[in-house]
Amino acid sequence: MAAMVPAKRVAYYRVCLNLLPILVHEILAISFGKLPTALFGLHLSAEMIRQIIHHAAEGVGVRATARLLELDKDTVNRVILRAGEHCAHVLSGLLT
C-alpha cells in the first residue's frame, strides 16, 4: 500500500513546480545575458531573422532568400520552420 504524502509536502512540491519555469528563465538570463525566445540558439542576429521572416511573408522562395541574404538555404528553412512552430503554439494557446 502506498504511503500517504502529507498535505504540506504536496503544497511545497506544487509551489516548486509552478516556480520551475521562472527559475529556468532566470538561470538562462544570468548565464547567457538574455532570455530565450522562440528563435533562441540560431546564431543569427535579430535583424537577419527579421529579414528572413519578412522575405517569407512576401512570398520570396527559400533559395532566393538564401541568395539575397547570403545564407545557406538550410538556415533559412530552419528559421522559417521555428517561426512557424512558434506561431502555431501561440495560436493554439489563444484559441483554447
N, C-alpha and C positions, 0 to 999 in steps of 0.2 A: 504494500500500500504506500502511496506517495505521501511524503511528509507535507504538512501544511506550511505555507510560507507566511510569516507574519505580515500584517497589513502595512506596517511601517516600511518593511523592506520592499514590498511591491510598489508602494508610493515612491520610494527612493529610486528604484530602477526606472519607473515611468518618467520621473523628472530627468534622470540621466539620459534616457533615450530621446527625450524632447530636446535636450541641450546639445546632443551629439552633433547635429548639423552646424550649429552655431560655433561649437568648438573647432570643428574641422575647418570652417571658413577662417576663423581667427588664426589657426596654426598656419594655414596656407598664406594668409596675408602677411604674417610675420616672416615666414620662410622665403616667400617669393616677392614680397613687396606689393602685391596686388591680389585681389580676389579672383578666383577662377570664373570665367564666363563660359558661354556655350562654345566659344571658339578657342578656349584655353589650350595651349600646348601646340599650336600650329606653327609657331616660329615665324609668323608674318606680322608686319606692322598693322595697326588698326586701319590705316589708310589703304593699304593693299587689300585687306579683307573687304573694306567698303567698296573698293573699285571692282573686285571680283563679283560681289553680290549685285552691284549696280549693272554690270555687264550682263549678268544672268537675267536680271529683271527686264532689261531692254531687249532680250531675245538674242543676244550675241552667242554664238556657239562656243563650246568649251575650247576647241582648238584655236579659234580666233581670239578668244580671251587670253589664252596662254601666250599666243604670239604677240598680242598687243602689250601685255604686261610683262613679257619676257620671263614667264614662269613655265614650269612643267605642267602638262595637261592633267597629270595625276594630282598635283597640288590643287589645281582649280577644281577638279572633281571632289576632292576631299573637303574643301571649304564649302562648296555648294551642298554637298551631302550633309555635312554637320549643321549648316544653317537650316536646311530643310527639316532635319530631325528635330532641331530646337523649336522651329515654328510649329511642327505637329504636336510636340509636347506641350507647348504653351496653349495652343488652341484646344487640345483635349482637356486641359485643366480649366479653361474658361467655359467650355461647353458642358461640363459635367456638374 
